[in-house]
Amino acid sequence: MDLYDVLMRRRSVRNFEDKPVPEDVVDKLIDAANNAPTACNVQPLSIVTVQEAGRRAKLARMVKRQPWVKNAPLTMIFCLDFWRLKRWAELSGVAFRGNDAFSHFLLGYADVMCAAQTVVILAESLGLGSVYVGKVPYVADDVRAYFEMPAYVFPLMLLCLGYPKTVPRNVPKFSPSVIRHRGRYRPLSDDDVRNAFDEKYGSFDGNARRYFERVLVEAVEAGEQGEEGWLERSRERMTKLAVKSNAEFVFKVRYRADLMVENNAEAIGTFRNAGFDCFK
Amino acid sequence: MDLYDVLMRRRSVRNFEDKPVPEDVVDKLIDAANNAPTACNVQPLSIVTVQEAGRRAKLARMVKRQPWVKNAPLTMIFCLDFWRLKRWAELSGVAFRGNDAFSHFLLGYADVMCAAQTVVILAESLGLGSVYVGKVPYVADDVRAYFEMPAYVFPLMLLCLGYPKTVPRNVPKFSPSVIRHRGRYRPLSDDDVRNAFDEKYGSFDGNARRYFERVLVEAVEAGEQGEEGWLERSRERMTKLAVKSNAEFVFKVRYRADLMVENNAEAIGTFRNAGFDCFK
């Protein structure tokens, strides 16, 4: 299968076989991450590999509701690491202030995600599946303490990896023409906006189980891995609010548009606690 | 060649053949980007493809000093796009505040970079080379105006693509053991910090040309593509400051540790100008 086909078949996998990832495969994934593009070639990246069952369970309790963090044989914590650069600068008699620089946060975050996505794709080509867990900045204080991260190391993203037990096949995507703009940005007309999302999500037909497998697949998977409540709460909220369209479901149940700005100070605070005071 | 070998050979390419990227290849790259992982499957991504010579030249003038933006047959502008989601929410009678939510910025940035790095890797496997240009948030006001981006669309990253004329082969990387931490983060000892960087950069031997090909390859490439000044200024600064170590070169000449925090307000302002008021 060529890489295009691998990438087009790839789906986030949350259900893994109870089978470790061999160490030589882990080494290859780390090598590839280490060779990913990085601005100015500074490589502000560290990866904590979490394989031991007790540590996986502890990490899963921190991020909550995502049992694949416990069940995956390998989770990588992708960290923005300015500690190493800063220490080298200090030992060399040079000041380093990148931890307080917004531009260096932006570039560093890009570097970290380039490495992470390189791991996703190499893993996929080797028969592994993976899923990102983006909640980690919100629980960064706990993660940093438990995994003994010093100042200037910030856990930006988790990636759970393992051999897939099942792969979701119903996850909908936009038509590629929706995301591509030739030569300049062309805003969609109102009708095209509605069509883009309706074609993506399909009809809102009242078959909650089938609908959830497209639109809330992680709650379905969590339920199957013994995590009670998420699916039920979503269904109850759907009924209570008399949700009657894809948009209402997405923004009122799944991706809560009303709550989105409430935790800004807390999240920015976790960065500040780690020595990153760059959002000002 | 298997994907691991492709990834280990990959280097950022800044010198391209004068040969267009065929449209069916561009379509594949967009397809793959469109199928990249995205938090909550919201796909807050738009890609502006810049192929016409006049527009490439204009974009190159905006980011300055990086002639590959003009010379590459294809540049993709990877945008965080909340306009489409926000418009859909409005048309559906639901509020959307993700543009002011720090968490949704973090997740959206990760989504955009997952898509971009997917393009890098698929392109590489198809014989193309690429290089990121991370400066675009600093000139986002100009880029947004010229490419007619509405509010809530922010250009986070450029990716220049084309068939490689030359590929840099001397770019140094850490030993992979430097970035991997098993089970918990283990700070390097002072000696190990020094060794990690010295092994990466090699000896500081006074052969400026050979040193620059490892440590400042983009200035060398820019010079070869007719961009005067960068290499010369770096060499002059190196002499003036009597730079005598890798750390001094990296932090005083290449990755200016003393200037890093000076532009925070300006960069955050470009986000605010685009309707993203999420860093507070």
HADDOCK unambig.tbl for C-alpha pairs under 7 A between the chains (distance, minus, plus):
assign (segid A and resid 3 and name CA) (segid B and resid 122 and name CA) 6.65 0.50 0.50
assign (segid A and resid 4 and name CA) (segid B and resid 32 and name CA) 6.98 0.50 0.50
assign (segid A and resid 4 and name CA) (segid B and resid 122 and name CA) 6.74 0.50 0.50
assign (segid A and resid 7 and name CA) (segid B and resid 32 and name CA) 6.07 0.50 0.50
assign (segid A and resid 8 and name CA) (segid B and resid 32 and name CA) 6.17 0.50 0.50
assign (segid A and resid 8 and name CA) (segid B and resid 35 and name CA) 6.28 0.50 0.50
assign (segid A and resid 12 and name CA) (segid B and resid 37 and name CA) 6.95 0.50 0.50
assign (segid A and resid 30 and name CA) (segid B and resid 176 and name CA) 6.56 0.50 0.50
assign (segid A and resid 31 and name CA) (segid B and resid 176 and name CA) 5.79 0.50 0.50
assign (segid A and resid 32 and name CA) (segid B and resid 4 and name CA) 6.99 0.50 0.50
assign (segid A and resid 32 and name CA) (segid B and resid 7 and name CA) 6.07 0.50 0.50
assign (segid A and resid 32 and name CA) (segid B and resid 8 and name CA) 6.18 0.50 0.50
assign (segid A and resid 34 and name CA) (segid B and resid 176 and name CA) 6.05 0.50 0.50
assign (segid A and resid 35 and name CA) (segid B and resid 8 and name CA) 6.29 0.50 0.50
assign (segid A and resid 35 and name CA) (segid B and resid 173 and name CA) 6.99 0.50 0.50
assign (segid A and resid 37 and name CA) (segid B and resid 12 and name CA) 6.94 0.50 0.50
assign (segid A and resid 45 and name CA) (segid B and resid 179 and name CA) 6.34 0.50 0.50
assign (segid A and resid 46 and name CA) (segid B and resid 179 and name CA) 4.48 0.50 0.50
assign (segid A and resid 46 and name CA) (segid B and resid 180 and name CA) 6.01 0.50 0.50
assign (segid A and resid 47 and name CA) (segid B and resid 179 and name CA) 5.95 0.50 0.50
assign (segid A and resid 47 and name CA) (segid B and resid 180 and name CA) 5.04 0.50 0.50
assign (segid A and resid 47 and name CA) (segid B and resid 181 and name CA) 6.03 0.50 0.50
assign (segid A and resid 48 and name CA) (segid B and resid 180 and name CA) 6.01 0.50 0.50
assign (segid A and resid 48 and name CA) (segid B and resid 181 and name CA) 4.58 0.50 0.50
assign (segid A and resid 48 and name CA) (segid B and resid 182 and name CA) 5.79 0.50 0.50
assign (segid A and resid 48 and name CA) (segid B and resid 183 and name CA) 6.18 0.50 0.50
assign (segid A and resid 48 and name CA) (segid B and resid 184 and name CA) 6.10 0.50 0.50
assign (segid A and resid 48 and name CA) (segid B and resid 185 and name CA) 6.32 0.50 0.50
assign (segid A and resid 49 and name CA) (segid B and resid 181 and name CA) 6.22 0.50 0.50
assign (segid A and resid 49 and name CA) (segid B and resid 182 and name CA) 5.17 0.50 0.50
assign (segid A and resid 49 and name CA) (segid B and resid 183 and name CA) 5.57 0.50 0.50
assign (segid A and resid 50 and name CA) (segid B and resid 182 and name CA) 6.84 0.50 0.50
assign (segid A and resid 50 and name CA) (segid B and resid 183 and name CA) 4.96 0.50 0.50
assign (segid A and resid 51 and name CA) (segid B and resid 183 and name CA) 6.94 0.50 0.50
assign (segid A and resid 84 and name CA) (segid B and resid 193 and name CA) 6.88 0.50 0.50
assign (segid A and resid 88 and name CA) (segid B and resid 193 and name CA) 6.14 0.50 0.50
assign (segid A and resid 88 and name CA) (segid B and resid 194 and name CA) 6.48 0.50 0.50
assign (segid A and resid 89 and name CA) (segid B and resid 247 and name CA) 6.35 0.50 0.50
assign (segid A and resid 92 and name CA) (segid B and resid 247 and name CA) 6.23 0.50 0.50
assign (segid A and resid 94 and name CA) (segid B and resid 248 and name CA) 6.94 0.50 0.50
assign (segid A and resid 95 and name CA) (segid B and resid 257 and name CA) 6.33 0.50 0.50
assign (segid A and resid 95 and name CA) (segid B and resid 258 and name CA) 6.82 0.50 0.50
assign (segid A and resid 96 and name CA) (segid B and resid 257 and name CA) 4.87 0.50 0.50
assign (segid A and resid 96 and name CA) (segid B and resid 258 and name CA) 6.94 0.50 0.50
assign (segid A and resid 97 and name CA) (segid B and resid 257 and name CA) 5.81 0.50 0.50
assign (segid A and resid 97 and name CA) (segid B and resid 258 and name CA) 6.95 0.50 0.50
assign (segid A and resid 97 and name CA) (segid B and resid 260 and name CA) 6.21 0.50 0.50
assign (segid A and resid 97 and name CA) (segid B and resid 261 and name CA) 6.73 0.50 0.50
assign (segid A and resid 98 and name CA) (segid B and resid 257 and name CA) 6.61 0.50 0.50
assign (segid A and resid 98 and name CA) (segid B and resid 260 and name CA) 5.76 0.50 0.50
assign (segid A and resid 98 and name CA) (segid B and resid 261 and name CA) 6.97 0.50 0.50
assign (segid A and resid 100 and name CA) (segid B and resid 261 and name CA) 6.00 0.50 0.50
assign (segid A and resid 101 and name CA) (segid B and resid 260 and name CA) 5.41 0.50 0.50
assign (segid A and resid 101 and name CA) (segid B and resid 261 and name CA) 4.26 0.50 0.50
assign (segid A and resid 101 and name CA) (segid B and resid 264 and name CA) 6.27 0.50 0.50
assign (segid A and resid 102 and name CA) (segid B and resid 264 and name CA) 5.32 0.50 0.50
assign (segid A and resid 103 and name CA) (segid B and resid 264 and name CA) 6.93 0.50 0.50
assign (segid A and resid 107 and name CA) (segid B and resid 134 and name CA) 6.59 0.50 0.50
assign (segid A and resid 110 and name CA) (segid B and resid 113 and name CA) 6.21 0.50 0.50
assign (segid A and resid 113 and name CA) (segid B and resid 110 and name CA) 6.20 0.50 0.50
assign (segid A and resid 113 and name CA) (segid B and resid 113 and name CA) 6.03 0.50 0.50
assign (segid A and resid 113 and name CA) (segid B and resid 114 and name CA) 6.45 0.50 0.50
assign (segid A and resid 114 and name CA) (segid B and resid 113 and name CA) 6.44 0.50 0.50
assign (segid A and resid 114 and name CA) (segid B and resid 114 and name CA) 6.76 0.50 0.50
assign (segid A and resid 114 and name CA) (segid B and resid 117 and name CA) 5.50 0.50 0.50
assign (segid A and resid 117 and name CA) (segid B and resid 114 and name CA) 5.51 0.50 0.50
assign (segid A and resid 117 and name CA) (segid B and resid 117 and name CA) 6.39 0.50 0.50
assign (segid A and resid 122 and name CA) (segid B and resid 3 and name CA) 6.65 0.50 0.50
assign (segid A and resid 122 and name CA) (segid B and resid 4 and name CA) 6.74 0.50 0.50
assign (segid A and resid 134 and name CA) (segid B and resid 107 and name CA) 6.58 0.50 0.50
assign (segid A and resid 147 and name CA) (segid B and resid 184 and name CA) 4.53 0.50 0.50
assign (segid A and resid 147 and name CA) (segid B and resid 185 and name CA) 5.80 0.50 0.50
assign (segid A and resid 148 and name CA) (segid B and resid 184 and name CA) 6.19 0.50 0.50
assign (segid A and resid 148 and name CA) (segid B and resid 185 and name CA) 5.57 0.50 0.50
assign (segid A and resid 149 and name CA) (segid B and resid 185 and name CA) 5.43 0.50 0.50
assign (segid A and resid 173 and name CA) (segid B and resid 35 and name CA) 6.99 0.50 0.50
assign (segid A and resid 176 and name CA) (segid B and resid 30 and name CA) 6.57 0.50 0.50
assign (segid A and resid 176 and name CA) (segid B and resid 31 and name CA) 5.81 0.50 0.50
assign (segid A and resid 176 and name CA) (segid B and resid 34 and name CA) 6.03 0.50 0.50
assign (segid A and resid 179 and name CA) (segid B and resid 45 and name CA) 6.35 0.50 0.50
assign (segid A and resid 179 and name CA) (segid B and resid 46 and name CA) 4.48 0.50 0.50
assign (segid A and resid 179 and name CA) (segid B and resid 47 and name CA) 5.95 0.50 0.50
assign (segid A and resid 180 and name CA) (segid B and resid 46 and name CA) 6.01 0.50 0.50
assign (segid A and resid 180 and name CA) (segid B and resid 47 and name CA) 5.04 0.50 0.50
assign (segid A and resid 180 and name CA) (segid B and resid 48 and name CA) 6.02 0.50 0.50
assign (segid A and resid 181 and name CA) (segid B and resid 47 and name CA) 6.03 0.50 0.50
assign (segid A and resid 181 and name CA) (segid B and resid 48 and name CA) 4.58 0.50 0.50
assign (segid A and resid 181 and name CA) (segid B and resid 49 and name CA) 6.21 0.50 0.50
assign (segid A and resid 182 and name CA) (segid B and resid 48 and name CA) 5.79 0.50 0.50
assign (segid A and resid 182 and name CA) (segid B and resid 49 and name CA) 5.16 0.50 0.50
assign (segid A and resid 182 and name CA) (segid B and resid 50 and name CA) 6.82 0.50 0.50
assign (segid A and resid 183 and name CA) (segid B and resid 48 and name CA) 6.18 0.50 0.50
assign (segid A and resid 183 and name CA) (segid B and resid 49 and name CA) 5.57 0.50 0.50
assign (segid A and resid 183 and name CA) (segid B and resid 50 and name CA) 4.95 0.50 0.50
assign (segid A and resid 183 and name CA) (segid B and resid 51 and name CA) 6.94 0.50 0.50
assign (segid A and resid 184 and name CA) (segid B and resid 48 and name CA) 6.07 0.50 0.50
assign (segid A and resid 184 and name CA) (segid B and resid 147 and name CA) 4.54 0.50 0.50
assign (segid A and resid 184 and name CA) (segid B and resid 148 and name CA) 6.20 0.50 0.50
assign (segid A and resid 185 and name CA) (segid B and resid 48 and name CA) 6.30 0.50 0.50
assign (segid A and resid 185 and name CA) (segid B and resid 147 and name CA) 5.80 0.50 0.50
assign (segid A and resid 185 and name CA) (segid B and resid 148 and name CA) 5.59 0.50 0.50
assign (segid A and resid 185 and name CA) (segid B and resid 149 and name CA) 5.44 0.50 0.50
assign (segid A and resid 193 and name CA) (segid B and resid 84 and name CA) 6.87 0.50 0.50
assign (segid A and resid 193 and name CA) (segid B and resid 88 and name CA) 6.14 0.50 0.50
assign (segid A and resid 194 and name CA) (segid B and resid 88 and name CA) 6.48 0.50 0.50
assign (segid A and resid 247 and name CA) (segid B and resid 89 and name CA) 6.36 0.50 0.50
assign (segid A and resid 247 and name CA) (segid B and resid 92 and name CA) 6.24 0.50 0.50
assign (segid A and resid 248 and name CA) (segid B and resid 94 and name CA) 6.92 0.50 0.50
assign (segid A and resid 257 and name CA) (segid B and resid 95 and name CA) 6.32 0.50 0.50
assign (segid A and resid 257 and name CA) (segid B and resid 96 and name CA) 4.87 0.50 0.50
assign (segid A and resid 257 and name CA) (segid B and resid 97 and name CA) 5.81 0.50 0.50
assign (segid A and resid 257 and name CA) (segid B and resid 98 and name CA) 6.61 0.50 0.50
assign (segid A and resid 258 and name CA) (segid B and resid 95 and name CA) 6.82 0.50 0.50
assign (segid A and resid 258 and name CA) (segid B and resid 96 and name CA) 6.95 0.50 0.50
assign (segid A and resid 258 and name CA) (segid B and resid 97 and name CA) 6.96 0.50 0.50
assign (segid A and resid 260 and name CA) (segid B and resid 97 and name CA) 6.21 0.50 0.50
assign (segid A and resid 260 and name CA) (segid B and resid 98 and name CA) 5.76 0.50 0.50
assign (segid A and resid 260 and name CA) (segid B and resid 101 and name CA) 5.42 0.50 0.50
assign (segid A and resid 261 and name CA) (segid B and resid 97 and name CA) 6.76 0.50 0.50
assign (segid A and resid 261 and name CA) (segid B and resid 98 and name CA) 7.00 0.50 0.50
assign (segid A and resid 261 and name CA) (segid B and resid 100 and name CA) 6.02 0.50 0.50
assign (segid A and resid 261 and name CA) (segid B and resid 101 and name CA) 4.28 0.50 0.50
assign (segid A and resid 264 and name CA) (segid B and resid 101 and name CA) 6.28 0.50 0.50
assign (segid A and resid 264 and name CA) (segid B and resid 102 and name CA) 5.34 0.50 0.50
assign (segid A and resid 264 and name CA) (segid B and resid 103 and name CA) 6.96 0.50 0.50
assign (segid A and resid 264 and name CA) (segid B and resid 280 and name CA) 6.40 0.50 0.50
assign (segid A and resid 265 and name CA) (segid B and resid 280 and name CA) 6.31 0.50 0.50
assign (segid A and resid 279 and name CA) (segid B and resid 279 and name CA) 5.65 0.50 0.50
assign (segid A and resid 280 and name CA) (segid B and resid 264 and name CA) 6.41 0.50 0.50
assign (segid A and resid 280 and name CA) (segid B and resid 265 and name CA) 6.32 0.50 0.50
